[in-house]
Amino acid sequence: MWGYVIEHHGGPEVLSWRELPSPVPGPGEVLVRVAAVGVNHLDLWVRRGVPGHRFPLPLVPGSDIVGTIEEAVPQYPELMPGTRYFVSPGYSCNRCLQCLTGQQQLCRSYGIFGESCNGGYARYVAVPAVNLVPIPEHLTFVEAASMPLTFLTAWHMLVSRAHVRPGQWVLVQAASSGVSSAAIQVARLWGANVIATGSTPEKLEYALKLGAGHALESSREDFVKEVRRITGGAGIDIVVDHVGAPTFKAGLAVLAKGGSLVLCGATAGHLVETDLRMVFFKGISILGSTMGSPGEMLEIARHIAGRRLTPNLQRVLPISEAAEAHRLVEGRMVLGKVVLAFPEE
């Protein structure tokens, strides 16, 4: 088979298209023929490298995988060749206490396709059968590939970690990103009021179209005051953030008493200073969040099937243009998701 491999860290040019050995499914695994793969900031971190973290290079990137079952597996007769599936992006041992209580992302063996092992920038990938979630009939492959990682991350942040409830105020930072645009939809699904932030008028307009009730430039000097005005002085119940250092202080400042700031990343900086008095006087919770479980992905798929959650697909490129896709995402030149499609054969 053919696919992209990262052999050493660097720019988009290090994505090397070459012939690779076809994966052989292990116990409990099935072979998936990849139809499309979404592009995420995680792919950029894997390609560029992260100080202090060692990736298992050479590595096939790509966490947002959709495709079809390639061959029958006797122990899984329900998984018929040709049937369409999402691949839930994370994998674990499926035996420990964390896994058996639905918290696979806390498993000591937890990993992510395209980060910890080979992912979907290749025609075939072997994945655990438990990771397969049926794709609703109305979605195309490229639409489906725009959804797993971002919606799973947003769902776990808001529903599983912050316990969003109807009527709450949710602030979504950097709303044009994949995770944040999914978070707007998830928050609205649960009946929350959404304020979104962005850096340009186009991004603010995009957030409003996704369902945010209000959109603000996060850099404005009266940002905290304006949030207080919009919420009638109540403040924010949940802040969704993956930006990190540039937005952390303002995120804490706008929280209501008992509010939560939930983080899934720190794309613009990971070192912050915090006045701890604000944290304990206001009873604030600072929550970390990583991905989510296959069970959560199955629940998300049901809402997708009911058209209560919809794709944020913005651009489709052939798999041959993976380097260009990375440039688009890295340069923040798209609103929503970029997807790479394999040719139909």
Buried (B, 14 or more C-beta within 10 A) or exposed (E): EEBBBBEEBEEBEBBEBEEBEBBEBEEEBBBBBBBBBBBBBBBBBBBBBEEEEEBEEEBBBBBBBBBBBBEEBEEBEEBEEEEBBBBBBBBBEBEBEBBEEBBBBBBEBBBBBBBBBBBBBBBBBBBBBBBBBEBBEEBBBBBBBBBBBBBBBBBBBBBBBBEBEEEBBBBBBBBBBBBBBBBBBBBBBBEBBBBBBBBEEEBBBBBBEBBBBBBBBBEEEEBBEBBBEBBEEBBBBBBBBBBBBBBBBBBBBBBBEEBBBBBBBBBEEEEEEEEEEEBEEBEBBBBEBBBBBBBBBBBBBEBBBEEEBBBBBBBBBEBBBBBBBBBBBBEBEBBBBBBBBBEEE
